[in-house]
Amino acid sequence: MLASLRDESVPAGLSQIDGAVMDGLGTVQEQAFSRRALTLAACIAASAGLALGLDGGSPAAAEPLLAMPVSAPSHLLNG
């Protein structure tokens, strides 16, 4: 049976399939690369956000946001 298959010619449609298969493989590889790059970027962003979020930041100021600062010259003269 295999010997009879060896002797037969290749159908015309199969000789042109190589280009489509290679294009499909290229698309799959590009998608996999994009997925890995996006995952890496998300991990870096999450790590940076977590590290900066756990820092605690600066303590809250005791004076109101729109009030005159305690160290302002006019406040020191009025005191």
mmCIF file of the N, C-alpha and C atoms, coordinates in Angstrom:
data_MODEL
# 
_entry.id   MODEL 
# 
loop_
_atom_site.group_PDB 
_atom_site.id 
_atom_site.type_symbol 
_atom_site.label_atom_id 
_atom_site.label_alt_id 
_atom_site.label_comp_id 
_atom_site.label_asym_id 
_atom_site.label_entity_id 
_atom_site.label_seq_id 
_atom_site.pdbx_PDB_ins_code 
_atom_site.Cartn_x 
_atom_site.Cartn_y 
_atom_site.Cartn_z 
_atom_site.occupancy 
_atom_site.B_iso_or_equiv 
_atom_site.pdbx_formal_charge 
_atom_site.auth_seq_id 
_atom_site.auth_comp_id 
_atom_site.auth_asym_id 
_atom_site.auth_atom_id 
_atom_site.pdbx_PDB_model_num 
ATOM 1   N N  . MET A 1 1  ? 0.823  -1.184 0.000  1.00 0.00 ? 1  MET A N  1 
ATOM 2   C CA . MET A 1 1  ? 0.000  0.000  0.000  1.00 0.00 ? 1  MET A CA 1 
ATOM 3   C C  . MET A 1 1  ? 0.879  1.265  0.000  1.00 0.00 ? 1  MET A C  1 
ATOM 4   N N  . LEU A 1 2  ? 1.911  1.311  0.840  1.00 0.00 ? 2  LEU A N  1 
ATOM 5   C CA . LEU A 1 2  ? 2.805  2.465  0.870  1.00 0.00 ? 2  LEU A CA 1 
ATOM 6   C C  . LEU A 1 2  ? 3.588  2.600  -0.430 1.00 0.00 ? 2  LEU A C  1 
ATOM 7   N N  . ALA A 1 3  ? 3.945  1.483  -1.009 1.00 0.00 ? 3  ALA A N  1 
ATOM 8   C CA . ALA A 1 3  ? 4.674  1.529  -2.273 1.00 0.00 ? 3  ALA A CA 1 
ATOM 9   C C  . ALA A 1 3  ? 3.806  2.136  -3.363 1.00 0.00 ? 3  ALA A C  1 
ATOM 10  N N  . SER A 1 4  ? 2.516  1.832  -3.354 1.00 0.00 ? 4  SER A N  1 
ATOM 11  C CA . SER A 1 4  ? 1.623  2.397  -4.372 1.00 0.00 ? 4  SER A CA 1 
ATOM 12  C C  . SER A 1 4  ? 1.439  3.903  -4.157 1.00 0.00 ? 4  SER A C  1 
ATOM 13  N N  . LEU A 1 5  ? 1.433  4.357  -2.922 1.00 0.00 ? 5  LEU A N  1 
ATOM 14  C CA . LEU A 1 5  ? 1.327  5.791  -2.630 1.00 0.00 ? 5  LEU A CA 1 
ATOM 15  C C  . LEU A 1 5  ? 2.591  6.536  -3.062 1.00 0.00 ? 5  LEU A C  1 
ATOM 16  N N  . ARG A 1 6  ? 3.740  5.875  -2.899 1.00 0.00 ? 6  ARG A N  1 
ATOM 17  C CA . ARG A 1 6  ? 5.006  6.489  -3.287 1.00 0.00 ? 6  ARG A CA 1 
ATOM 18  C C  . ARG A 1 6  ? 5.068  6.744  -4.776 1.00 0.00 ? 6  ARG A C  1 
ATOM 19  N N  . ASP A 1 7  ? 4.487  5.873  -5.525 1.00 0.00 ? 7  ASP A N  1 
ATOM 20  C CA . ASP A 1 7  ? 4.545  5.980  -6.973 1.00 0.00 ? 7  ASP A CA 1 
ATOM 21  C C  . ASP A 1 7  ? 3.555  7.001  -7.532 1.00 0.00 ? 7  ASP A C  1 
ATOM 22  N N  . GLU A 1 8  ? 2.554  7.389  -6.774 1.00 0.00 ? 8  GLU A N  1 
ATOM 23  C CA . GLU A 1 8  ? 1.559  8.338  -7.274 1.00 0.00 ? 8  GLU A CA 1 
ATOM 24  C C  . GLU A 1 8  ? 2.123  9.762  -7.255 1.00 0.00 ? 8  GLU A C  1 
ATOM 25  N N  . SER A 1 9  ? 1.581  10.605 -8.106 1.00 0.00 ? 9  SER A N  1 
ATOM 26  C CA . SER A 1 9  ? 2.025  11.995 -8.149 1.00 0.00 ? 9  SER A CA 1 
ATOM 27  C C  . SER A 1 9  ? 1.281  12.813 -7.088 1.00 0.00 ? 9  SER A C  1 
ATOM 28  N N  . VAL A 1 10 ? 1.877  13.920 -6.743 1.00 0.00 ? 10 VAL A N  1 
ATOM 29  C CA . VAL A 1 10 ? 1.302  14.797 -5.724 1.00 0.00 ? 10 VAL A CA 1 
ATOM 30  C C  . VAL A 1 10 ? 0.179  15.607 -6.374 1.00 0.00 ? 10 VAL A C  1 
ATOM 31  N N  . PRO A 1 11 ? -0.988 15.678 -5.731 1.00 0.00 ? 11 PRO A N  1 
ATOM 32  C CA . PRO A 1 11 ? -2.073 16.491 -6.291 1.00 0.00 ? 11 PRO A CA 1 
ATOM 33  C C  . PRO A 1 11 ? -1.646 17.958 -6.407 1.00 0.00 ? 11 PRO A C  1 
ATOM 34  N N  . ALA A 1 12 ? -2.183 18.661 -7.365 1.00 0.00 ? 12 ALA A N  1 
ATOM 35  C CA . ALA A 1 12 ? -1.774 20.041 -7.662 1.00 0.00 ? 12 ALA A CA 1 
ATOM 36  C C  . ALA A 1 12 ? -2.049 20.982 -6.493 1.00 0.00 ? 12 ALA A C  1 
ATOM 37  N N  . GLY A 1 13 ? -3.113 20.803 -5.768 1.00 0.00 ? 13 GLY A N  1 
ATOM 38  C CA . GLY A 1 13 ? -3.455 21.692 -4.654 1.00 0.00 ? 13 GLY A CA 1 
ATOM 39  C C  . GLY A 1 13 ? -2.471 21.604 -3.501 1.00 0.00 ? 13 GLY A C  1 
ATOM 40  N N  . LEU A 1 14 ? -1.865 20.459 -3.292 1.00 0.00 ? 14 LEU A N  1 
ATOM 41  C CA . LEU A 1 14 ? -0.946 20.290 -2.168 1.00 0.00 ? 14 LEU A CA 1 
ATOM 42  C C  . LEU A 1 14 ? 0.387  20.988 -2.393 1.00 0.00 ? 14 LEU A C  1 
ATOM 43  N N  . SER A 1 15 ? 0.792  21.188 -3.622 1.00 0.00 ? 15 SER A N  1 
ATOM 44  C CA . SER A 1 15 ? 2.074  21.840 -3.871 1.00 0.00 ? 15 SER A CA 1 
ATOM 45  C C  . SER A 1 15 ? 2.021  23.333 -3.555 1.00 0.00 ? 15 SER A C  1 
ATOM 46  N N  . GLN A 1 16 ? 0.831  23.916 -3.468 1.00 0.00 ? 16 GLN A N  1 
ATOM 47  C CA . GLN A 1 16 ? 0.685  25.338 -3.186 1.00 0.00 ? 16 GLN A CA 1 
ATOM 48  C C  . GLN A 1 16 ? 0.305  25.608 -1.728 1.00 0.00 ? 16 GLN A C  1 
ATOM 49  N N  . ILE A 1 17 ? 0.234  24.584 -0.937 1.00 0.00 ? 17 ILE A N  1 
ATOM 50  C CA . ILE A 1 17 ? -0.208 24.748 0.451  1.00 0.00 ? 17 ILE A CA 1 
ATOM 51  C C  . ILE A 1 17 ? 0.914  25.256 1.360  1.00 0.00 ? 17 ILE A C  1 
ATOM 52  N N  . ASP A 1 18 ? 2.159  25.152 0.931  1.00 0.00 ? 18 ASP A N  1 
ATOM 53  C CA . ASP A 1 18 ? 3.285  25.540 1.769  1.00 0.00 ? 18 ASP A CA 1 
ATOM 54  C C  . ASP A 1 18 ? 3.206  27.007 2.198  1.00 0.00 ? 18 ASP A C  1 
ATOM 55  N N  . GLY A 1 19 ? 2.880  27.892 1.295  1.00 0.00 ? 19 GLY A N  1 
ATOM 56  C CA . GLY A 1 19 ? 2.804  29.317 1.623  1.00 0.00 ? 19 GLY A CA 1 
ATOM 57  C C  . GLY A 1 19 ? 1.755  29.612 2.678  1.00 0.00 ? 19 GLY A C  1 
ATOM 58  N N  . ALA A 1 20 ? 0.595  28.994 2.561  1.00 0.00 ? 20 ALA A N  1 
ATOM 59  C CA . ALA A 1 20 ? -0.474 29.217 3.535  1.00 0.00 ? 20 ALA A CA 1 
ATOM 60  C C  . ALA A 1 20 ? -0.097 28.675 4.912  1.00 0.00 ? 20 ALA A C  1 
ATOM 61  N N  . VAL A 1 21 ? 0.561  27.528 4.931  1.00 0.00 ? 21 VAL A N  1 
ATOM 62  C CA . VAL A 1 21 ? 0.982  26.937 6.210  1.00 0.00 ? 21 VAL A CA 1 
ATOM 63  C C  . VAL A 1 21 ? 2.031  27.818 6.879  1.00 0.00 ? 21 VAL A C  1 
ATOM 64  N N  . MET A 1 22 ? 2.992  28.301 6.127  1.00 0.00 ? 22 MET A N  1 
ATOM 65  C CA . MET A 1 22 ? 4.041  29.153 6.692  1.00 0.00 ? 22 MET A CA 1 
ATOM 66  C C  . MET A 1 22 ? 3.465  30.485 7.182  1.00 0.00 ? 22 MET A C  1 
ATOM 67  N N  . ASP A 1 23 ? 2.512  31.052 6.436  1.00 0.00 ? 23 ASP A N  1 
ATOM 68  C CA . ASP A 1 23 ? 1.855  32.284 6.881  1.00 0.00 ? 23 ASP A CA 1 
ATOM 69  C C  . ASP A 1 23 ? 1.094  32.057 8.179  1.00 0.00 ? 23 ASP A C  1 
ATOM 70  N N  . GLY A 1 24 ? 0.428  30.916 8.274  1.00 0.00 ? 24 GLY A N  1 
ATOM 71  C CA . GLY A 1 24 ? -0.306 30.583 9.500  1.00 0.00 ? 24 GLY A CA 1 
ATOM 72  C C  . GLY A 1 24 ? 0.619  30.413 10.693 1.00 0.00 ? 24 GLY A C  1 
ATOM 73  N N  . LEU A 1 25 ? 1.772  29.770 10.465 1.00 0.00 ? 25 LEU A N  1 
ATOM 74  C CA . LEU A 1 25 ? 2.742  29.608 11.552 1.00 0.00 ? 25 LEU A CA 1 
ATOM 75  C C  . LEU A 1 25 ? 3.302  30.949 11.994 1.00 0.00 ? 25 LEU A C  1 
ATOM 76  N N  . GLY A 1 26 ? 3.542  31.843 11.042 1.00 0.00 ? 26 GLY A N  1 
ATOM 77  C CA . GLY A 1 26 ? 4.040  33.175 11.383 1.00 0.00 ? 26 GLY A CA 1 
ATOM 78  C C  . GLY A 1 26 ? 3.029  33.945 12.217 1.00 0.00 ? 26 GLY A C  1 
ATOM 79  N N  . THR A 1 27 ? 1.754  33.826 11.877 1.00 0.00 ? 27 THR A N  1 
ATOM 80  C CA . THR A 1 27 ? 0.701  34.508 12.629 1.00 0.00 ? 27 THR A CA 1 
ATOM 81  C C  . THR A 1 27 ? 0.610  33.962 14.049 1.00 0.00 ? 27 THR A C  1 
ATOM 82  N N  . VAL A 1 28 ? 0.706  32.658 14.192 1.00 0.00 ? 28 VAL A N  1 
ATOM 83  C CA . VAL A 1 28 ? 0.641  32.046 15.526 1.00 0.00 ? 28 VAL A CA 1 
ATOM 84  C C  . VAL A 1 28 ? 1.834  32.491 16.375 1.00 0.00 ? 28 VAL A C  1 
ATOM 85  N N  . GLN A 1 29 ? 3.011  32.556 15.778 1.00 0.00 ? 29 GLN A N  1 
ATOM 86  C CA . GLN A 1 29 ? 4.197  32.993 16.521 1.00 0.00 ? 29 GLN A CA 1 
ATOM 87  C C  . GLN A 1 29 ? 4.088  34.456 16.923 1.00 0.00 ? 29 GLN A C  1 
ATOM 88  N N  . GLU A 1 30 ? 3.538  35.304 16.053 1.00 0.00 ? 30 GLU A N  1 
ATOM 89  C CA . GLU A 1 30 ? 3.359  36.717 16.386 1.00 0.00 ? 30 GLU A CA 1 
ATOM 90  C C  . GLU A 1 30 ? 2.361  36.892 17.521 1.00 0.00 ? 30 GLU A C  1 
ATOM 91  N N  . GLN A 1 31 ? 1.299  36.103 17.507 1.00 0.00 ? 31 GLN A N  1 
ATOM 92  C CA . GLN A 1 31 ? 0.303  36.177 18.582 1.00 0.00 ? 31 GLN A CA 1 
ATOM 93  C C  . GLN A 1 31 ? 0.904  35.729 19.910 1.00 0.00 ? 31 GLN A C  1 
ATOM 94  N N  . ALA A 1 32 ? 1.701  34.682 19.884 1.00 0.00 ? 32 ALA A N  1 
ATOM 95  C CA . ALA A 1 32 ? 2.331  34.195 21.108 1.00 0.00 ? 32 ALA A CA 1 
ATOM 96  C C  . ALA A 1 32 ? 3.317  35.227 21.655 1.00 0.00 ? 32 ALA A C  1 
ATOM 97  N N  . PHE A 1 33 ? 4.087  35.882 20.777 1.00 0.00 ? 33 PHE A N  1 
ATOM 98  C CA . PHE A 1 33 ? 5.027  36.910 21.206 1.00 0.00 ? 33 PHE A CA 1 
ATOM 99  C C  . PHE A 1 33 ? 4.280  38.094 21.820 1.00 0.00 ? 33 PHE A C  1 
ATOM 100 N N  . SER A 1 34 ? 3.201  38.505 21.178 1.00 0.00 ? 34 SER A N  1 
ATOM 101 C CA . SER A 1 34 ? 2.409  39.625 21.699 1.00 0.00 ? 34 SER A CA 1 
ATOM 102 C C  . SER A 1 34 ? 1.817  39.288 23.061 1.00 0.00 ? 34 SER A C  1 
ATOM 103 N N  . ARG A 1 35 ? 1.338  38.080 23.216 1.00 0.00 ? 35 ARG A N  1 
ATOM 104 C CA . ARG A 1 35 ? 0.751  37.659 24.490 1.00 0.00 ? 35 ARG A CA 1 
ATOM 105 C C  . ARG A 1 35 ? 1.807  37.655 25.599 1.00 0.00 ? 35 ARG A C  1 
ATOM 106 N N  . ARG A 1 36 ? 3.012  37.173 25.289 1.00 0.00 ? 36 ARG A N  1 
ATOM 107 C CA . ARG A 1 36 ? 4.084  37.164 26.288 1.00 0.00 ? 36 ARG A CA 1 
ATOM 108 C C  . ARG A 1 36 ? 4.509  38.578 26.651 1.00 0.00 ? 36 ARG A C  1 
ATOM 109 N N  . ALA A 1 37 ? 4.597  39.454 25.658 1.00 0.00 ? 37 ALA A N  1 
ATOM 110 C CA . ALA A 1 37 ? 4.994  40.842 25.923 1.00 0.00 ? 37 ALA A CA 1 
ATOM 111 C C  . ALA A 1 37 ? 3.952  41.548 26.783 1.00 0.00 ? 37 ALA A C  1 
ATOM 112 N N  . LEU A 1 38 ? 2.678  41.319 26.502 1.00 0.00 ? 38 LEU A N  1 
ATOM 113 C CA . LEU A 1 38 ? 1.610  41.934 27.286 1.00 0.00 ? 38 LEU A CA 1 
ATOM 114 C C  . LEU A 1 38 ? 1.609  41.403 28.720 1.00 0.00 ? 38 LEU A C  1 
ATOM 115 N N  . THR A 1 39 ? 1.856  40.126 28.886 1.00 0.00 ? 39 THR A N  1 
ATOM 116 C CA . THR A 1 39 ? 1.927  39.533 30.226 1.00 0.00 ? 39 THR A CA 1 
ATOM 117 C C  . THR A 1 39 ? 3.106  40.107 31.002 1.00 0.00 ? 39 THR A C  1 
ATOM 118 N N  . LEU A 1 40 ? 4.247  40.252 30.353 1.00 0.00 ? 40 LEU A N  1 
ATOM 119 C CA . LEU A 1 40 ? 5.422  40.825 31.006 1.00 0.00 ? 40 LEU A CA 1 
ATOM 120 C C  . LEU A 1 40 ? 5.161  42.268 31.422 1.00 0.00 ? 40 LEU A C  1 
ATOM 121 N N  . ALA A 1 41 ? 4.548  43.062 30.550 1.00 0.00 ? 41 ALA A N  1 
ATOM 122 C CA . ALA A 1 41 ? 4.242  44.455 30.870 1.00 0.00 ? 41 ALA A CA 1 
ATOM 123 C C  . ALA A 1 41 ? 3.261  44.549 32.035 1.00 0.00 ? 41 ALA A C  1 
ATOM 124 N N  . ALA A 1 42 ? 2.271  43.667 32.071 1.00 0.00 ? 42 ALA A N  1 
ATOM 125 C CA . ALA A 1 42 ? 1.308  43.663 33.170 1.00 0.00 ? 42 ALA A CA 1 
ATOM 126 C C  . ALA A 1 42 ? 1.979  43.284 34.489 1.00 0.00 ? 42 ALA A C  1 
ATOM 127 N N  . CYS A 1 43 ? 2.889  42.325 34.457 1.00 0.00 ? 43 CYS A N  1 
ATOM 128 C CA . CYS A 1 43 ? 3.597  41.922 35.680 1.00 0.00 ? 43 CYS A CA 1 
ATOM 129 C C  . CYS A 1 43 ? 4.490  43.051 36.199 1.00 0.00 ? 43 CYS A C  1 
ATOM 130 N N  . ILE A 1 44 ? 5.168  43.740 35.284 1.00 0.00 ? 44 ILE A N  1 
ATOM 131 C CA . ILE A 1 44 ? 6.023  44.856 35.702 1.00 0.00 ? 44 ILE A CA 1 
ATOM 132 C C  . ILE A 1 44 ? 5.170  45.975 36.299 1.00 0.00 ? 44 ILE A C  1 
ATOM 133 N N  . ALA A 1 45 ? 4.051  46.296 35.648 1.00 0.00 ? 45 ALA A N  1 
ATOM 134 C CA . ALA A 1 45 ? 3.176  47.356 36.145 1.00 0.00 ? 45 ALA A CA 1 
ATOM 135 C C  . ALA A 1 45 ? 2.579  46.982 37.507 1.00 0.00 ? 45 ALA A C  1 
ATOM 136 N N  . ALA A 1 46 ? 2.171  45.745 37.666 1.00 0.00 ? 46 ALA A N  1 
ATOM 137 C CA . ALA A 1 46 ? 1.605  45.309 38.938 1.00 0.00 ? 46 ALA A CA 1 
ATOM 138 C C  . ALA A 1 46 ? 2.657  45.335 40.045 1.00 0.00 ? 46 ALA A C  1 
ATOM 139 N N  . SER A 1 47 ? 3.870  44.915 39.728 1.00 0.00 ? 47 SER A N  1 
ATOM 140 C CA . SER A 1 47 ? 4.936  44.926 40.732 1.00 0.00 ? 47 SER A CA 1 
ATOM 141 C C  . SER A 1 47 ? 5.287  46.350 41.157 1.00 0.00 ? 47 SER A C  1 
ATOM 142 N N  . ALA A 1 48 ? 5.380  47.249 40.180 1.00 0.00 ? 48 ALA A N  1 
ATOM 143 C CA . ALA A 1 48 ? 5.691  48.643 40.508 1.00 0.00 ? 48 ALA A CA 1 
ATOM 144 C C  . ALA A 1 48 ? 4.567  49.276 41.316 1.00 0.00 ? 48 ALA A C  1 
ATOM 145 N N  . GLY A 1 49 ? 3.337  49.024 40.939 1.00 0.00 ? 49 GLY A N  1 
ATOM 146 C CA . GLY A 1 49 ? 2.200  49.563 41.678 1.00 0.00 ? 49 GLY A CA 1 
ATOM 147 C C  . GLY A 1 49 ? 2.130  49.033 43.087 1.00 0.00 ? 49 GLY A C  1 
ATOM 148 N N  . LEU A 1 50 ? 2.391  47.751 43.241 1.00 0.00 ? 50 LEU A N  1 
ATOM 149 C CA . LEU A 1 50 ? 2.370  47.154 44.577 1.00 0.00 ? 50 LEU A CA 1 
ATOM 150 C C  . LEU A 1 50 ? 3.505  47.699 45.431 1.00 0.00 ? 50 LEU A C  1 
ATOM 151 N N  . ALA A 1 51 ? 4.686  47.818 44.861 1.00 0.00 ? 51 ALA A N  1 
ATOM 152 C CA . ALA A 1 51 ? 5.829  48.321 45.620 1.00 0.00 ? 51 ALA A CA 1 
ATOM 153 C C  . ALA A 1 51 ? 5.617  49.771 46.045 1.00 0.00 ? 51 ALA A C  1 
ATOM 154 N N  . LEU A 1 52 ? 5.098  50.587 45.154 1.00 0.00 ? 52 LEU A N  1 
ATOM 155 C CA . LEU A 1 52 ? 4.873  51.983 45.491 1.00 0.00 ? 52 LEU A CA 1 
ATOM 156 C C  . LEU A 1 52 ? 3.659  52.160 46.401 1.00 0.00 ? 52 LEU A C  1 
ATOM 157 N N  . GLY A 1 53 ? 2.702  51.278 46.303 1.00 0.00 ? 53 GLY A N  1 
ATOM 158 C CA . GLY A 1 53 ? 1.513  51.357 47.147 1.00 0.00 ? 53 GLY A CA 1 
ATOM 159 C C  . GLY A 1 53 ? 1.781  50.926 48.580 1.00 0.00 ? 53 GLY A C  1 
ATOM 160 N N  . LEU A 1 54 ? 2.680  49.988 48.758 1.00 0.00 ? 54 LEU A N  1 
ATOM 161 C CA . LEU A 1 54 ? 2.991  49.505 50.103 1.00 0.00 ? 54 LEU A CA 1 
ATOM 162 C C  . LEU A 1 54 ? 3.931  50.444 50.850 1.00 0.00 ? 54 LEU A C  1 
ATOM 163 N N  . ASP A 1 55 ? 4.547  51.371 50.145 1.00 0.00 ? 55 ASP A N  1 
ATOM 164 C CA . ASP A 1 55 ? 5.489  52.309 50.749 1.00 0.00 ? 55 ASP A CA 1 
ATOM 165 C C  . ASP A 1 55 ? 4.809  53.164 51.812 1.00 0.00 ? 55 ASP A C  1 
ATOM 166 N N  . GLY A 1 56 ? 3.570  53.500 51.615 1.00 0.00 ? 56 GLY A N  1 
ATOM 167 C CA . GLY A 1 56 ? 2.851  54.290 52.598 1.00 0.00 ? 56 GLY A CA 1 
ATOM 168 C C  . GLY A 1 56 ? 2.841  55.766 52.267 1.00 0.00 ? 56 GLY A C  1 
ATOM 169 N N  . GLY A 1 57 ? 3.795  56.239 51.517 1.00 0.00 ? 57 GLY A N  1 
ATOM 170 C CA . GLY A 1 57 ? 3.828  57.628 51.106 1.00 0.00 ? 57 GLY A CA 1 
ATOM 171 C C  . GLY A 1 57 ? 4.163  58.549 52.267 1.00 0.00 ? 57 GLY A C  1 
ATOM 172 N N  . SER A 1 58 ? 3.976  59.841 52.032 1.00 0.00 ? 58 SER A N  1 
ATOM 173 C CA . SER A 1 58 ? 4.279  60.828 53.068 1.00 0.00 ? 58 SER A CA 1 
ATOM 174 C C  . SER A 1 58 ? 3.094  60.939 54.027 1.00 0.00 ? 58 SER A C  1 
ATOM 175 N N  . PRO A 1 59 ? 3.354  61.300 55.267 1.00 0.00 ? 59 PRO A N  1 
ATOM 176 C CA . PRO A 1 59 ? 2.243  61.436 56.218 1.00 0.00 ? 59 PRO A CA 1 
ATOM 177 C C  . PRO A 1 59 ? 1.351  62.616 55.828 1.00 0.00 ? 59 PRO A C  1 
ATOM 178 N N  . ALA A 1 60 ? 0.121  62.552 56.234 1.00 0.00 ? 60 ALA A N  1 
ATOM 179 C CA . ALA A 1 60 ? -0.832 63.609 55.896 1.00 0.00 ? 60 ALA A CA 1 
ATOM 180 C C  . ALA A 1 60 ? -0.453 64.902 56.617 1.00 0.00 ? 60 ALA A C  1 
ATOM 181 N N  . ALA A 1 61 ? -0.626 66.019 55.938 1.00 0.00 ? 61 ALA A N  1 
ATOM 182 C CA . ALA A 1 61 ? -0.305 67.315 56.538 1.00 0.00 ? 61 ALA A CA 1 
ATOM 183 C C  . ALA A 1 61 ? -1.376 67.681 57.559 1.00 0.00 ? 61 ALA A C  1 
ATOM 184 N N  . ALA A 1 62 ? -0.967 68.346 58.631 1.00 0.00 ? 62 ALA A N  1 
ATOM 185 C CA . ALA A 1 62 ? -1.903 68.711 59.690 1.00 0.00 ? 62 ALA A CA 1 
ATOM 186 C C  . ALA A 1 62 ? -2.708 69.948 59.330 1.00 0.00 ? 62 ALA A C  1 
ATOM 187 N N  . GLU A 1 63 ? -2.239 70.749 58.382 1.00 0.00 ? 63 GLU A N  1 
ATOM 188 C CA . GLU A 1 63 ? -2.948 71.977 58.034 1.00 0.00 ? 63 GLU A CA 1 
ATOM 189 C C  . GLU A 1 63 ? -3.833 71.744 56.806 1.00 0.00 ? 63 GLU A C  1 
ATOM 190 N N  . PRO A 1 64 ? -4.910 72.477 56.695 1.00 0.00 ? 64 PRO A N  1 
ATOM 191 C CA . PRO A 1 64 ? -5.802 72.314 55.543 1.00 0.00 ? 64 PRO A CA 1 
ATOM 192 C C  . PRO A 1 64 ? -5.103 72.683 54.242 1.00 0.00 ? 64 PRO A C  1 
ATOM 193 N N  . LEU A 1 65 ? -5.640 72.202 53.159 1.00 0.00 ? 65 LEU A N  1 
ATOM 194 C CA . LEU A 1 65 ? -5.023 72.378 51.853 1.00 0.00 ? 65 LEU A CA 1 
ATOM 195 C C  . LEU A 1 65 ? -5.003 73.842 51.413 1.00 0.00 ? 65 LEU A C  1 
ATOM 196 N N  . LEU A 1 66 ? -6.074 74.585 51.645 1.00 0.00 ? 66 LEU A N  1 
ATOM 197 C CA . LEU A 1 66 ? -6.159 75.962 51.169 1.00 0.00 ? 66 LEU A CA 1 
ATOM 198 C C  . LEU A 1 66 ? -5.844 76.994 52.252 1.00 0.00 ? 66 LEU A C  1 
ATOM 199 N N  . ALA A 1 67 ? -5.460 76.582 53.429 1.00 0.00 ? 67 ALA A N  1 
ATOM 200 C CA . ALA A 1 67 ? -5.162 77.516 54.516 1.00 0.00 ? 67 ALA A CA 1 
ATOM 201 C C  . ALA A 1 67 ? -3.761 78.080 54.355 1.00 0.00 ? 67 ALA A C  1 
ATOM 202 N N  . MET A 1 68 ? -3.484 79.129 55.091 1.00 0.00 ? 68 MET A N  1 
ATOM 203 C CA . MET A 1 68 ? -2.166 79.749 55.078 1.00 0.00 ? 68 MET A CA 1 
ATOM 204 C C  . MET A 1 68 ? -1.187 78.823 55.802 1.00 0.00 ? 68 MET A C  1 
ATOM 205 N N  . PRO A 1 69 ? -0.057 78.531 55.189 1.00 0.00 ? 69 PRO A N  1 
ATOM 206 C CA . PRO A 1 69 ? 0.912  77.653 55.842 1.00 0.00 ? 69 PRO A CA 1 
ATOM 207 C C  . PRO A 1 69 ? 1.432  78.268 57.148 1.00 0.00 ? 69 PRO A C  1 
ATOM 208 N N  . VAL A 1 70 ? 1.753  77.399 58.080 1.00 0.00 ? 70 VAL A N  1 
ATOM 209 C CA . VAL A 1 70 ? 2.243  77.847 59.380 1.00 0.00 ? 70 VAL A CA 1 
ATOM 210 C C  . VAL A 1 70 ? 3.578  78.571 59.227 1.00 0.00 ? 70 VAL A C  1 
ATOM 211 N N  . SER A 1 71 ? 4.353  78.210 58.255 1.00 0.00 ? 71 SER A N  1 
ATOM 212 C CA . SER A 1 71 ? 5.674  78.816 58.084 1.00 0.00 ? 71 SER A CA 1 
ATOM 213 C C  . SER A 1 71 ? 5.649  80.077 57.211 1.00 0.00 ? 71 SER A C  1 
ATOM 214 N N  . ALA A 1 72 ? 4.481  80.528 56.791 1.00 0.00 ? 72 ALA A N  1 
ATOM 215 C CA . ALA A 1 72 ? 4.398  81.748 55.966 1.00 0.00 ? 72 ALA A CA 1 
ATOM 216 C C  . ALA A 1 72 ? 4.789  82.967 56.810 1.00 0.00 ? 72 ALA A C  1 
ATOM 217 N N  . PRO A 1 73 ? 5.506  83.946 56.235 1.00 0.00 ? 73 PRO A N  1 
ATOM 218 C CA . PRO A 1 73 ? 5.947  85.104 56.982 1.00 0.00 ? 73 PRO A CA 1 
ATOM 219 C C  . PRO A 1 73 ? 4.774  85.887 57.611 1.00 0.00 ? 73 PRO A C  1 
ATOM 220 N N  . SER A 1 74 ? 3.677  86.036 56.910 1.00 0.00 ? 74 SER A N  1 
ATOM 221 C CA . SER A 1 74 ? 2.554  86.793 57.444 1.00 0.00 ? 74 SER A CA 1 
ATOM 222 C C  . SER A 1 74 ? 1.919  86.060 58.638 1.00 0.00 ? 74 SER A C  1 
ATOM 223 N N  . HIS A 1 75 ? 1.946  84.783 58.623 1.00 0.00 ? 75 HIS A N  1 
ATOM 224 C CA . HIS A 1 75 ? 1.398  84.008 59.749 1.00 0.00 ? 75 HIS A CA 1 
ATOM 225 C C  . HIS A 1 75 ? 2.314  84.127 60.965 1.00 0.00 ? 75 HIS A C  1 
ATOM 226 N N  . LEU A 1 76 ? 3.609  84.152 60.737 1.00 0.00 ? 76 LEU A N  1 
ATOM 227 C CA . LEU A 1 76 ? 4.556  84.276 61.844 1.00 0.00 ? 76 LEU A CA 1 
ATOM 228 C C  . LEU A 1 76 ? 4.476  85.659 62.501 1.00 0.00 ? 76 LEU A C  1 
ATOM 229 N N  . LEU A 1 77 ? 4.233  86.691 61.696 1.00 0.00 ? 77 LEU A N  1 
ATOM 230 C CA . LEU A 1 77 ? 4.115  88.041 62.234 1.00 0.00 ? 77 LEU A CA 1 
ATOM 231 C C  . LEU A 1 77 ? 2.819  88.250 63.010 1.00 0.00 ? 77 LEU A C  1 
ATOM 232 N N  . ASN A 1 78 ? 1.756  87.525 62.600 1.00 0.00 ? 78 ASN A N  1 
ATOM 233 C CA . ASN A 1 78 ? 0.461  87.658 63.275 1.00 0.00 ? 78 ASN A CA 1 
ATOM 234 C C  . ASN A 1 78 ? 0.425  86.894 64.580 1.00 0.00 ? 78 ASN A C  1 
ATOM 235 N N  . GLY A 1 79 ? 1.281  85.919 64.727 1.00 0.00 ? 79 GLY A N  1 
ATOM 236 C CA . GLY A 1 79 ? 1.234  85.007 65.846 1.00 0.00 ? 79 GLY A CA 1 
ATOM 237 C C  . GLY A 1 79 ? 1.671  85.595 67.089 1.00 0.00 ? 79 GLY A C  1 
# 
